[in-house]
């Protein structure tokens, strides 16, 4: 491995899946300004996730459609003018 390219400051953080409110503790060097008080009473940095193994269809076996960023509406709005052109 190359020297000097890997982060040295791993710290304990809380990852929270926003789609189903599941949280877990792990190590990370990702930056965040949010914090949360964990079950042990200590305050840790909070990293918010849109999807994790607790909500991903591959791991849960349930198909669940997640559109947190409004990507479908954005796509439909962007390409609506092309659909109107073909109908005419």
N, C-alpha and C positions, 0 to 999 in steps of 0.2 A: 504494500500500500504506500501511496505517496505520503510523505511527512508534511504536517502543517496545514492540511486541507480539511481535516475532520474536526468537528467542534469538541471542545474539552469540557464545556460547562453544562453537562446534563443535570437537570434538576427534577424533582418530583412535581408533577402537574396532575390536574384532574381533567379528563376528557369527558364532555357531556354531549350525548346524542340528543339533538333538539327535536327530532321527530317522535321520540318516545320517552324522553327524560331519563334515560339510563346513563349513569356516570360510572367511571372507573379510574383508578389511579395508576399512573405509569411514569416513566422517565421520558423527558423530551428537552430539546434545546430551542423549541419554537418560541417566538416572542408573542406575548399577549399582555394586554393592560387589565384584563378582567381577573378577578379573584373570587374564590368561594371558600366557605368554611366547610371542611370535610367532617366525616363522622367522628374522627378522633379529636375534634375541637380546634385543630390547627387550620390556618388559612393558607391556601395554595393557589397558584396561578390556574386560571380556567381556560381551556381551549374548547371552543364550540364546534361540533361536528354536525353536518347535515345528515350523514348516514354512517353507520358503524356495523359491526357484526351483529348487534342486537336488533337492527332494523333492515338489514340487507336481505333481499329475497332468497339469495343462495343459502344463507345460514338459517333463516327462519322457516323456509319452505312455503311462505305465503307471498303471493304477488301483491305488492302494495305500490301504488304509483305516488312518487314524491316529486313535486314540482315547486320547490321552495323559492326559486328565483323567478318564477313566472315566465319560463322559457317558451312555453307553448303559446301563451298570449302574445309574447314579443314576436315569435315567428309568424303567427297568423296576421298580426298587424303589419309586419314588414312585407309579406308576400300577398296580401289581400288584393292589391292593385293588379297583380298578374292573373289572379283567378278571375277577376271581373273582365279582363281583356279577352280571355279565352271564351267566356260565356257569350260575349257579344257577337 
